[in-house]
Amino acid sequence: MPVGVVMEFASHFTTVAWVDDGPVVRLLDQRLLPGVTHYLECRQPDEVMEAIRTLAVRGAPAIGVTAGYGIAQAMQLAVRTKDLHANSFDAIFAETCKHFAATRPTAVNLFWAIKRMQEANARWHVRGPAERAAMLVAEAKRIHAEDIEMCLAMGRHGAALLPDSGGVITHCNTGALATGGQGTALGVIRSAVAQGKKLHVWVDETRPLLQGARLTAWECAQDGLPATLITDNMAAHVLKLGHVQAAIVGADRIARNGDSANKIGTYGLAILCRYHNIPFYIAAPTSTVDLACDTGEHIPIEERKPDEVTHLGGQRVAAAGVDVFNPAFDVVPHALIAGIITEHGVATAPFTPDLEAMVARARTRHTQVEPA
Ligand code: MRU
């Protein structure tokens, strides 16, 4: 964890880390959780890209932080192993950014982090290759440190929205495994519990890859957060029984009008919440807001391989040869969202003015960094 950042909760693992010696990008391999705690030591940017593609590291903010480190690693390795001049540095940098941008399409934090690295590279273009590579490592560390702070700020703004006691339902994994810090939606729950609220977390298992069952349930157990796991199709019944007073989830990309893409199944949960009169919140940093997307219609939805649906834990559970549709995300229309919690406060309907102001505020902050 970057020095000087205080975490509000005790995490027993590190999702993403930069190790100067190597340089190595160290990632907790989330494909193996909860059974095995294994750290991948990525020594080449190709290994970092593969980790993002295969969901060894996943969750929108964590993907952004990881890409920043992967790009920094590529440039560190390039200056160590090649006799670079300014043009070849820029050519390798551009190629690396292009490859990272092709790893996953929906989480805009990936493209946001790449843009941050490109802006940093442009800011320091007059420096020599070794110095520029060092500046890029510093920028990647800054992206990580800011993500930790943004999680804490979302926690402060969002905790007030949750009830003093009762059930909160969530979908997918939005905790420390999905970010550089304590999490987005799960981070808000963590902050609320740290304030003394007596919350019970209802965890959707999140088919097909079980981020809820494997990852969120694991994080709740690590923290001693009271939690109950349900399969996704049980949510309606649980809401009807009155066990849930609020819903809070993360997002992978938020359009200018507030439409929010998140893990497949989130849209259904939002509809259920509207029917049962339960407030439905999104928690996401401004790095997840894409003002270039006017509405959710323009958000690219990743489609993944059929075997994620036909197989469970390596075992076939579907009839061989059946046709499969496997969109990894869906879009919650803004009309179903009670509030979008960012590090700069809570955006409410009509969303656009609040989101624009929050993004502008965040941008002013990180562009103030000048070359040393
Ligand atoms: O496919 P994944 O596991 O990367 O999807 C993650 C999600 O959908 C999360 O809910 C989202 O990234 C918000 S995480 C803080």
Boltz pocket constraint, residues with backbone or C-beta under 6 A from the ligand:
constraints:
  - pocket:
      binder: B
      contacts: [[A, 55], [A, 57], [A, 58], [A, 59], [A, 60], [A, 61], [A, 107], [A, 171], [A, 172], [A, 173], [A, 174], [A, 175], [A, 178], [A, 179], [A, 183], [A, 184], [A, 185], [A, 211], [A, 249], [A, 250], [A, 251], [A, 252], [A, 262], [A, 263], [A, 264], [A, 283], [A, 328]]
      max_distance: 6.0
